[in-house]
């Protein structure tokens, strides 16, 4: 990847946010990461998903003033891509078990990573709306490398700056340092964000059914295909799973956490998997804390699981992932 091009295209909104954050101590940072009540609302405002979408639109509008869509699209397409489903799309290759295990995996985790039917997407996340500040100290490169040693198939990197305290630069640097594919975890509301993702080294982007209609998702998936990126299409209920399928999603993720009220039901993925078309890669997301949880999902035939907070809070992430894998 052309790192200098990626540096030039980092969102101006993210740069401004980084500048604001640089002079704050940890206590102040915790206060600047909004935390929501059990209803998902800060003091009775609109739900969190709408706020996340509105903030993403604001960031995109700011970015477009500095780097117009045509410029960003041209740069992203210039990077080229392997568009073959057989040899390209590394995020999908990893979730289907077709991608070779990284040579950097620790010996004690290598066999599990090679033979397990379920593939782990491990998340780099500094904060969240439901939990506030998760990692006051956030050595994101060290965390990503530890995930790779632990046998992660993929790494999810939060880039949303306001509620998750994410940065585009986290993804750019992680993607250049590890040998596993990374997904840009953000709230995609404009095709501009897909081109940004390509430029900062992502192998996949997140599309959320609750924020997009079927036609928009089809269009975004087509853009991803042209760029050689995978699209993880996230749903929470039966209707959204069917939306994802109608949009042509090759990867459907079911979030066990309801982003409207933050309640968690670990069996949501298990229930909804039956509505996905045959051959679709299926990812269970959120609320997975024990080896028993993982085994339930393994038995139900999911392709992958995304784990964030549980790993972020673990002192030894290599050991924690081995514990969760149960082997």
C-alpha positions in Angstrom: 0.0 0.0 0.0 1.1 3.6 -0.7 1.5 4.8 2.9 2.1 8.4 1.8 -1.2 8.4 -0.1 -3.0 6.9 2.8 -1.5 9.6 5.1 -2.8 12.3 2.8 -6.3 10.9 2.8 -6.8 10.4 6.5 -10.0 12.0 7.5 -9.6 15.7 8.4 -12.2 15.1 11.1 -10.1 12.4 12.6 -7.0 14.6 12.5 -8.9 17.4 14.2 -10.1 15.0 16.8 -6.6 13.6 17.4 -5.3 17.1 18.0 -8.1 17.7 20.5 -7.3 14.5 22.3 -3.6 14.8 22.4 -3.5 17.2 25.4 -6.0 15.4 27.6 -5.2 13.0 30.4 -7.0 9.6 30.8 -9.7 11.0 33.1 -10.6 13.7 30.6 -10.6 11.2 27.8 -13.1 9.1 29.6 -15.4 12.1 29.8 -15.0 12.9 26.1 -16.1 9.4 25.1 -19.9 9.7 25.4 -21.5 6.8 27.4 -25.1 6.0 27.0 -27.8 4.8 29.5 -29.6 1.4 29.4 -32.0 2.8 26.8 -29.1 3.8 24.5 -29.7 7.5 25.0 -27.7 10.3 26.5 -30.2 12.3 28.4 -33.2 11.3 26.3 -31.7 12.1 22.8 -32.2 10.0 19.7 -30.8 6.4 19.7 -27.1 5.7 19.3 -27.2 4.3 15.8 -28.8 7.5 14.5 -26.2 9.6 16.3 -23.3 7.5 15.0 -24.7 7.8 11.4 -25.1 11.6 11.7 -21.6 11.9 13.1 -20.2 9.8 10.2 -22.0 12.0 7.7 -20.5 15.1 9.3 -17.0 13.5 9.1 -17.5 12.6 5.4 -18.7 16.1 4.6 -15.6 17.6 6.2 -13.3 15.1 4.5 -14.8 15.8 1.1 -14.0 19.5 1.4 -10.3 18.6 1.6 -10.3 15.5 -0.7 -13.3 15.4 -3.1 -14.9 12.0 -3.9 -13.4 11.9 -7.4 -9.9 12.2 -6.0 -10.4 9.6 -3.3 -12.0 7.2 -5.8 -9.2 7.6 -8.3 -6.5 6.9 -5.6 -8.3 3.9 -4.3 -8.8 2.3 -7.7 -5.2 3.0 -8.6 -4.1 0.6 -5.9 -5.5 -2.3 -7.9 -7.1 -5.4 -6.6 -7.4 -9.2 -7.1 -11.1 -9.5 -7.8 -11.1 -13.3 -8.1 -13.2 -15.0 -5.4 -10.7 -17.9 -5.6 -7.6 -15.9 -4.9 -8.6 -12.4 -3.8 -10.7 -11.0 -1.0 -8.4 -12.1 1.9 -10.9 -11.4 4.6 -13.3 -14.0 3.1 -10.4 -16.4 2.5 -9.5 -16.1 6.2 -13.1 -16.7 7.4 -13.5 -19.7 5.1 -10.3 -21.3 6.3 -8.6 -21.1 2.9 -5.9 -18.6 3.9 -2.7 -19.9 5.3 -2.2 -19.3 9.0 0.3 -16.5 9.8 3.9 -17.6 10.4 3.8 -15.4 13.5 1.2 -17.5 15.4 2.6 -18.7 18.7 3.4 -22.5 18.6 0.9 -23.3 21.4 -1.9 -21.7 19.3 -0.9 -22.9 15.8 -2.7 -26.2 15.8 -6.0 -24.7 17.0 -5.7 -21.9 14.4 -5.1 -24.4 11.6 -7.7 -27.0 12.5 -10.6 -25.1 14.1 -13.8 -24.8 12.1 -14.5 -21.4 13.6 -12.3 -18.3 12.9 -11.7 -15.4 15.3 -12.0 -11.8 14.4 -10.2 -10.0 17.2 -11.0 -6.3 17.8 -8.8 -3.3 18.7 -11.1 -1.0 20.5 -10.2 1.8 22.9 -13.8 2.7 24.0 -17.4 2.1 23.3 -20.8 3.8 23.9 -22.0 1.1 26.2 -18.8 0.6 28.3 -17.1 4.0 28.1 -13.3 3.9 28.2 -12.1 0.3 27.9 -8.3 0.8 27.4 -6.8 3.9 28.9 -3.5 2.6 27.7 -3.9 1.7 24.1 -0.8 0.3 22.4 -2.7 -0.7 19.4 0.2 -2.1 17.4 1.2 -4.3 20.2 -2.4 -5.5 20.7 -2.7 -6.3 17.0 0.5 -8.2 17.0 -0.6 -10.1 20.1 -3.8 -11.1 18.3 -1.8 -12.3 15.4 0.4 -14.4 17.7 -2.8 -15.7 19.3 -4.0 -17.1 16.0 -6.6 -14.5 15.0 -7.9 -15.0 11.5 -8.7 -11.3 11.1 -8.4 -8.1 13.1 -11.2 -5.5 13.5 -10.0 -1.9 14.0 -12.4 0.8 15.2 -11.9 4.1 13.4 -15.0 6.0 14.7 -13.5 8.9 16.7 -16.2 10.3 18.9 -17.8 7.3 20.7 -15.1 4.6 20.1 -12.1 6.9 20.2 -10.9 5.3 17.0 -8.5 6.7 14.4 -7.8 6.0 10.7 -4.1 5.9 11.6 -4.7 2.9 13.9 -5.9 0.8 10.9 -3.3 2.1 8.5 -0.4 1.2 10.8 -1.9 -2.2 12.0 -2.6 -3.2 8.4 1.0 -2.5 7.4 2.5 -4.5 10.4 0.4 -7.7 10.5 -0.1 -10.5 8.0 -3.8 -11.0 8.8 -6.6 -9.1 7.0 -8.2 -6.1 8.8 -11.7 -4.8 8.7 -12.4 -1.1 9.1 -15.0 -1.0 11.9 -16.9 2.2 11.3 -20.5 3.3 10.4 -20.5 3.4 6.6 -23.0 6.0 5.4 -21.3 7.1 2.1 -19.3 5.4 -0.6 -16.5 7.8 0.2 -15.8 5.8 3.4 -15.3 2.6 1.3 -12.6 4.3 -0.8 -11.0 5.6 2.4 -11.0 2.1 3.8 -9.0 0.9 0.8 -6.5 3.7 1.1 -5.7 3.0 4.7 -5.2 -0.7 4.1 -8.5 -2.4 5.0 -9.4 -5.8 3.5 -13.1 -5.3 4.5 -15.7 -2.8 5.6 -18.7 -3.0 7.8 -22.2 -2.3 6.4 -25.1 -2.1 8.9 -28.6 -3.1 7.7 -30.2 -0.7 10.3 -28.5 2.2 8.6 -28.8 1.3 4.9 -31.5 0.1 2.5 -31.1 -2.9 0.2 -30.4 -0.9 -3.0 -27.7 1.1 -1.2 -26.1 -2.0 0.2 -26.1 -3.6 -3.3 -24.3 -0.5 -4.6 -21.8 -0.5 -1.8 -21.0 -4.2 -2.2 -20.4 -3.6 -5.9 -17.9 -0.8 -5.0 -16.2 -3.2 -2.6 -16.0 -5.9 -5.2 -14.3 -3.4 -7.6 -11.8 -2.5 -4.9 -11.1 -6.1 -3.9 -12.7 -5.5 -0.5 -15.1 -7.7 1.4 -18.3 -6.4 3.0 -19.4 -7.7 6.3 -23.1 -7.0 6.4 -24.4 -6.7 9.9 -27.9 -7.6 11.0 -29.7 -8.0 14.3 -33.1 -9.6 13.4 -34.7 -11.8 10.8 -35.8 -9.0 8.6 -32.3 -7.5 8.5 -30.8 -10.9 7.7 -33.1 -11.2 4.8 -32.2 -7.7 3.7 -28.5 -8.6 3.8 -29.2 -11.7 1.7 -31.3 -9.7 -0.8 -28.4 -7.3 -1.2 -26.1 -10.1 -2.2 -24.0 -10.2 1.0 -21.3 -13.0 0.9 -20.7 -12.4 4.6 -23.5 -11.8 7.1 -22.8 -10.9 10.7 -25.4 -11.1 13.4 -24.8 -8.7 16.3 -25.8 -10.2 19.6 -25.9 -6.7 21.0 -28.9 -4.6 20.1 -27.4 -1.2 19.2 -30.7 0.5 20.0 -30.7 -0.5 23.6 -27.4 -2.4 24.2 -29.1 -5.6 25.5 -27.1 -8.8 24.7 -28.5 -12.2 23.7 -25.7 -14.7 22.9 -28.3 -17.0 21.2 -29.3 -14.3 18.6 -26.7 -15.6 16.1 -27.7 -19.2 16.7 -31.4 -18.4 16.0 -30.8 -16.3 12.9 -28.2 -18.4 11.1 -31.0 -20.5 9.6 -32.2 -17.5 7.5 -28.9 -17.1 5.7 -28.5 -18.5 2.2 -26.4 -21.6 1.7 -22.8 -20.8 1.1 -22.9 -17.5 3.0 -20.1 -16.9 5.5 -21.7 -16.2 8.9 -20.2 -14.2 11.7 -21.4 -14.0 15.3 -20.7 -10.7 17.0 -20.6 -9.4 20.6 -21.3 -10.9 24.0 -19.0 -14.0 23.5 -17.2 -14.5 26.8 -16.6 -18.2 27.4 -15.4 -21.4 25.7 -18.9 -22.7 26.1 -20.3 -19.7 24.2 -17.8 -20.4 21.4 -18.7 -24.1 21.4 -22.4 -23.4 21.0 -21.6 -21.2 18.0 -19.1 -23.8 16.6 -21.8 -26.4 16.8 -24.3 -24.2 15.0 -21.9 -23.9 12.1 -20.8 -20.3 12.1 -17.8 -19.3 10.1 -16.4 -16.8 12.5 -16.9 -14.9 15.7 -16.0 -11.3 16.5 -14.7 -10.6 20.0 -13.8 -7.2 21.3 -14.1 -6.2 25.0 -13.4 -9.7 26.3 -10.0 -9.7 24.6 -9.3 -6.0 25.1 -9.6 -6.5 28.9 -7.4 -9.6 29.0 -3.9 -9.1 30.3 -2.6 -12.1 28.2 -4.5 -12.1 24.9 -2.7 -15.2 23.5 -3.8 -17.2 26.5 -7.3 -15.7 26.5 -7.9 -16.6 22.9 -6.6 -20.1 23.6 -9.0 -20.4 26.5 -11.9 -19.2 24.4 -11.0 -21.6 21.6 -11.1 -24.4 24.2 -8.2 -26.3 22.6 
